[in-house]
Amino acid sequence: MGRNVEIKARLDDVEAVRKRARELSGAEPEQLQQRDTFFSVARGRLKLREFADGSAELIAYERPDEAGPKLSSYVVYPATDPQALLAALSLAPGIRGVVTKQREVFLVGPTRVHVDRVADLGAFVELEVVLRDAQTLADGERIARELLAQLGVNRSALVSGAYIDLIEMVRSTDGCLSGCSTED
């Protein structure tokens, strides 16, 4: 099972964070279009992540819903027939919702820096500090906080939960959360 420390924040200035992430990584980002279908499960989260090239993976993960750095434990399983898997899981646990996003992935040391534009929500930065076996949660939290500061992201912008949780909040308020524009 993989482990990482995650932190997520809403972005007001996408270009500033993108520029700083590019400087810190020393490379251009990987560009991804992802469609995550979340399924109703009793514990944790389960999603089928589909990529624009037709590949997909089933991801099960658990993490606390709190703002700030948090430990995430996950399992990733390659889906060789994503449409059949989607059909099966749609019938069994049922679909909770769908998140569509454009993601830029920058690698900064052990951290995947995601600059996301999420349909119906807006722009976010998500850090995933991949932990080695010998590293502690405290190590990952320190790395995440330091990198967030280097990116110039204010702690007041931190959000808890997953994008699917935020989308459900938008639906329940019949509107959008502050800063919902996905335009530059």
N, C-alpha and C positions, 0 to 999 in steps of 0.2 A: 504494500500500500504506500502511495506517495504522500508526502507531507510538505506543505508550504505555509508561509505566513502571508495572509492577504490583507490588503487595505484598499479602500475605494473612496473616491471623492468626486464630487460634481465639479466641473470645470467652467469657469467664466471665460478664461482666455486660453482657448485650445492651442492657438499658434505659439504662445509663449512656452507652454509645457512641451509641445511637440519639438520646438527648437532646442530647448534645454535637454530633453531626452536624447535627441540626435547627438548633441555635443557630448553628453555623458557616455553614450554607447559607442560613439566613434563610427557609426555605420547608419545606413539607411534602414528604415523599418521594413519588416515583412508586412505586406498588405493582405488582409483576410476579409472575406465576407462570410458571416456565420449566421446560421439559423438554428437557435436552440429551442427544442420542444421539451418543455418540462412536463413530467408526469406526476400524478397524485400518488404520493407515497406516505407511509406512516412515520417514517424516520428519515431525516436528512433530505437530500434532493437527488433526483434522477433526471438526467436530460440526455436527449439525442442531439448531438452537435453535427450539423451538416455544413459542409464547405462548398464553395462555388464550383470546385473541380469534380464534385460528385462523391468525394470521400466523406466518411462520417465516423463518429465514435460515440459510444455510450459512456456517460460519465456519471458515477455515483459519488456523492461527497457529503461530508458533514462538517459544519463549522457554526460557531455561535453567530447570532444576528446582533452584532453590536458595532458601533462606529469605532474605528481604530484598528490596529493590527490584531489579527486573530488567527488561530491555527486551523487549517483546513486539511482534513484527511480525505484522500480520494483514490478511486480506482478508475482507470481508463481502459475501455475494451473496444478494439477496432470493429466497426460494423461493416461487414462485407456486403450486406444487402440492406441498406438503410430503409428502403421503402417497405420491405417486408417486416422489418423490426418495428418501424413506426406503426404499421397496421396492427401488429400483435400487441404492442404496448398501449395503443389507443383503445383496444378492447379490454385489456386486463385492468391495469390500474386507472386508465383514463388520462386524458390530456388536461393538464392544469392551465397551460398557456404557452405562448410562443414569443420569443425575444429575437428580433432581427437587428444585427449590428454590423457596422464596418469597424474593423479593428486594425490598428497599427501596432506591431509588436517590436519593441526595442529591447535588446539584451544589455543590461548593465550589471556586470559581475554575475552573481547568482540569481539576479532578479529579472523577471519578465515584466517590462513596463508596457501596459496596454493603454493606448489612447483610443477610446471607444466613442463612436457616435451611435447611439441606441435609438431606434425608431420610437417615436412617441415620448421619449424621455429627455434627450439632449446629449451633451458631451460629458465624459467621465474619464478619469485616469484610474487604473487598477494596477496595483503592484502585487506580484506573486514572487515572494522570496523563497526559492526552492531550498529546502533544508537537507543538508547531508546528514548521514546517520549520527555523527558525533555532535551536531549542532542542536542547541536547545531552542525552545520557544522564545526565550529572552533574547538569544542571538538574532533570531529572525525579526523580532519586534524592533530591536535597535536598528537593524539594517533598513527596515521599512520606514521608520520614523526619519532617519537620516536622509534617505533618498527622497522622501516626500518633501523635506525642507529644501534639498538641493533643487528640486523641481519647482520650488516656489509655490507649493500648494498649501493653503492655510488650513489648519486643523478644523476650523469652523465649517469647511466644505465636506468633511467626512460624512459618509452615509453608511447605514447598516443594511444587512440583508443582501439579497441577490437582485438582479435587474427584474426578475419576474415578480418579486415582492413590490418593487416600486411601480411596475406596470399595474399590478392589482390595486395599489393605492390610487393611481390615476383613475382607473375605472370606477373605483368606489366613490371618488369625489367628482366624477363626471367632468373632468377637466385635465389640466396638466400641472405638474409640479413646477416650481419656479425654474425658469431657464430652459424650457422644453424645446426650444428651437434647435434643429440639427444642422442649421446653416452656419457657415463661418462668420 
